[in-house]
Amino acid sequence: MEELSLIAAVSIFTAGITIAIGSIGPALGQGRAIAQALSAIAQQPDEANNISRTLFVGLAMIESTAIYCFVISIILIFVNPFWNALAG
């Protein structure tokens, strides 16, 4: 196998693994956060506004992890720094 095609295959595989693992974790975290927020709202309905606001900030932070994994996989596929090292 040629060196360039080996780097391309490993990059595509790594990008797929990055997206797979990087989306499972935030999905589980968001599900757990929503379940806990609904439980807290059910116990104290008067604090629903504060709980909801905190929930949305937390969900944004959780989602940022998945976005970072997506950006890394896009870099691995389209702007792979290892191709330039091999060509140079």
Secondary structure, DSSP 8 states (H G I E B T S, - for coil): --HHHHHHHHHHHHHHHHHHHHHHHHHHHHHHHHHHHHHHHHH-GGGHHHHHHHHHHHHHHHHHHHHHHHHHHHHHHHS-HHHHHHH-
